[in-house]
Amino acid sequence: MDRITLPHGELAPMTTRRTRWREAGQSGNYGRRFADLISAGEDVDGEARLADTLLPRGARVLDAGAGMGRVAAALLRRGHDVVAIEPDEALVRQARQTYPGLPIEERDILDLGPGDGPFDLVVCVGNVLVYLADGTERGALGALRDVLGENGRILVGFHLRDAPPHARAYPAAEFEADLAAVGLRVDLRAGSYELHPANDAYGVWVLSRA
């Protein structure tokens, strides 16, 4: 059971949207879909290509909410020092089977602390933020901010419309208000990982400390 820390430090059960997604069998569907795409030789590196352009060679990268590890593995192949975290046990297992040697931990974003950094880039793509437990968005964004290096950045992407099952609606204006509240600024907003113009269907942001 996922847990959340209450104001006095005690832990209480927390149902994340990701938990409901997993319990509905969507975790397995997601894993199979990307396994099939990879086996078929399809291009699944769009997010990683954009992330790579934001980095010098050999940079330190955190993939937060890594799923079955495809983005982390692509950045590892490009020569970066990558750490991946993913709270879903089945997806962590699949990542280890698909990408032997990939450094991935079964861990939640809310468990991160300043001692886990510093990272040159945090990658948080593929609808991770819209599966957080209600009311934890600012806590998660603050945790990602806290592991950034001096000039570190965050790459975020999620559906603004037609979100996948059990995901929340997270309008761009609300997301950007949450960013400002935790001391992050928008350096770039686009509508795809190929940097098409911003739109109302999908949001991609590059963020840094305000």
HELIX and SHEET records of a PDB file:
HELIX    1   1 ARG A   17  GLU A   23  1                                   7    
HELIX    2   2 GLN A   26  SER A   39  1                                  14    
HELIX    3   3 GLY A   46  THR A   53  1                                   8    
HELIX    4   4 ARG A   70  ARG A   77  1                                   8    
HELIX    5   5 GLU A   89  THR A   98  1                                  10    
HELIX    6   6 ILE A  109  ASP A  111  5                                   3    
HELIX    7   7 PRO A  114  ASP A  116  5                                   3    
HELIX    8   8 LEU A  129  TYR A  131  5                                   3    
HELIX    9   9 GLU A  137  ASP A  146  1                                  10    
HELIX   10  10 ALA A  172  ALA A  181  1                                  10    
SHEET    1   A 2 ARG A   3  THR A   5  0                                        
SHEET    2   A 2 LEU A  11  PRO A  13 -1                                        
SHEET    1   B 7 ILE A 104  GLU A 106  0                                        
SHEET    2   B 7 ASP A  81  GLU A  86  1                                        
SHEET    3   B 7 ARG A  60  ALA A  64  1                                        
SHEET    4   B 7 PHE A 119  CYS A 124  1                                        
SHEET    5   B 7 LEU A 148  HIS A 159  1                                        
SHEET    6   B 7 TYR A 202  ARG A 209 -1                                        
SHEET    7   B 7 LEU A 184  ALA A 190 -1                                        
END                                                                             
